[in-house]
């Protein structure tokens, strides 16, 4: 888990009732993301940054017990170029931090990194060197990208489960993109998105996409939590359709897919774009078992009064045990876990710093 | 021998104590001291100043002899008492935020 003031590693057995907490690792640093390698569960990556001393990348080769600093030189390759600033003026690209680390599914030494200002980096040598995949930042539409309130951040990277050439990325507030040549070139995939906050609501780019999720058995189906609207595509981003359905509000940040049921989707609706807390003081995860449209609130074990937390875009994850576990962390420092696909929840830790990200590994 | 006091986060990264000592040949300047610190502790590259431009990070300050040298030229000679080791060169995380 990444928090505003360091990383924590929580461990349990398959029952997922009793949890041990270790940390803080990198205490005092903002840890936007910690993620494990699917190819080597002992290989973990962490992005730690701060306003004072910049960006670090930490790597563990023993499941988070010990860490060592690897390279943290994220220099944009070639001409820096300009994007739009909040006031509509051009502004040079400037590296601020790494939001998301996505390890290769097959190679423990290969990892992708999503940056603010939006750019995609890759290391193929265990983090000894980072190389920018410039095709995204230099896309023809990039001079017109403008930051969302959280910055011009590349926050989501999805890797196709079997085709190493295909991957997806999402940027606030540029939108979603797909590559079919392993990240060299990129195509905007935003058809069907409608955003009232931009001059042309159905523009090719400019949408504040908050998160994408994919089930590995259906790599052409993506779910999206947009600034407002929950969306779905079944043709790899060729066309999106809204699946907000009967949600009480369709503003939110995370979206996740059940590990074994590709039509079971989770979101955490937030009151609005200017009230970043759950509705009516009640912390409710919403689950659809129909691929969207019809949603049910999941409340058992979650606070149902006087709760005003948020759940950020990278702060929800699922495990792959037979009975799928679902996890999320809040801006109030609680981490909730469900060992029954969301039917019931327990706080497995309550008083951490604000949670920025949650990832889950099942250790064989 | 130049004495350099590091802020706590950088001590942790460099796995060192509060103060480190470096040798700087010729005229002792802010740039020369930081180059020497980064040479000895490469994990600190990019944490005090931009790797490419050498520009001080906005929330990092440089003090010595009760003076704020943050906005001095990086190539200006440092005070004699820093050069002689009588006083340390302080790298400070600025007071900011909560």
Interface residues (C-beta under 8 A of the other chain):
Chain A: X28 X29 X50 X51 X52 X53 X54 X55 X56 X69 X72 X73 X75
Chain B: X7 X8 X9 X10 X13 X43 X45 X46 X47 X48 X51 X52 X57 X58 X59 X60 X93 X94 X96 X97
